[in-house]
């Protein structure tokens, strides 16, 4: 590796560790401070930390790789995501911020469910914790695949398996020290760097090939279908190999997942005030739109660049890395590689923090040892981080796994299990804990069935329709039907709901 690249990487990680140490000292005074940053995040940090933890390695590797293989037909993923993110800010953010504070200051999603429905049996807390543990382990494995591919690229020249261990090891160490505020502040910086990288790389690449017209003509000469918005997807992920109508619906349906992602909506719970949410929405959606366009253009220009240079690209998801190596000075290349690696690590740390908190607070303390000391809970949390990391490494061990495919499964699981439950719990006073539990069970079970059970000619249903669609619909139906068939919530819960509504109106 070039000396300039090493210098950039070293400076970057020193800066990140400094920010993390500062935030760690500010965020560990109490539980709320550690888990939600004391509910004092500003709109800029809220928006960019949500975006960075959401996109990360998928934005820099998965999406450019999908565009490189299939062309602009993958645009529909981006359209669905932007619409979903906007509606999440508009529909979920203000009510969730208000309700989690009104309902006994809930600081985790399982905690919110337990308080919202007065779940004395703790079934909602238990099952929501299981969903978080299962699907975040899948999600973490997707991020580790991105880390392994980065280290296995010619930029680093290491073995894929070693890359997994290095990525997981660094993230584990970072997560043991950082609280929620540390993760959010470093995410904010990483979001800025991702934004700059995804603007800089495609612009430089386009000019290197002679401009937009030259790139478009060359791509058209390679395969005219790369310029078609309506065509069958032909990429490695079976979920996208479907007829055009179902394909477009499935790609747009990615937007449904936003309503149930714990590591994203927890930022809404931590924002300073409901009044800051519109500003956060404008910042977040602008950042997301520009970054996604940059990622797609990177993949599209990559088609022409690889053909022009006659290079052999073994893995389409490394096209951003190729550009960073061949088009930039080593100092800039190091900055771009650090952006990828740090974004990957940031997302993993967010996921590990949520998973560890759920294992510790919502499972171990709630069911196994209610009188556990703080010292014991910290130890359990650290062990949880380590165990989840090891399972994620096992799931990510195959380098043939696509980042997009792994993210698709976890994204659908959260979206179907939590999305309808969260939305309806914030808008429907008649909803009860039986409906919430039924919605989670049906949503999660439908996604798992859709992915893993061969039904049509030995193929899983997910190879024909994205699993979040049936999962989300059936979960919503289950919430409504079961809630109406069972006893209405008691007067105290309905009064809490009315209090939240009144404060929002005020």
PyMOL commands that set and color helices and strands:
alter all, ss='L'
color gray80, all
select helices_A, chain A and resi 3-27+31-39+43-54+56-102+109-116+123-152+160-177+180-208+212-222+224-227+238-240+244-260+262-270+274-309+316-326+330-368+374-395+403-427+433-452+461-463+467-485+491-505
alter helices_A, ss='H'
color red, helices_A
select strands_A, chain A and resi 454-456+459-460
alter strands_A, ss='S'
color yellow, strands_A
deselect
rebuild
show_as cartoon
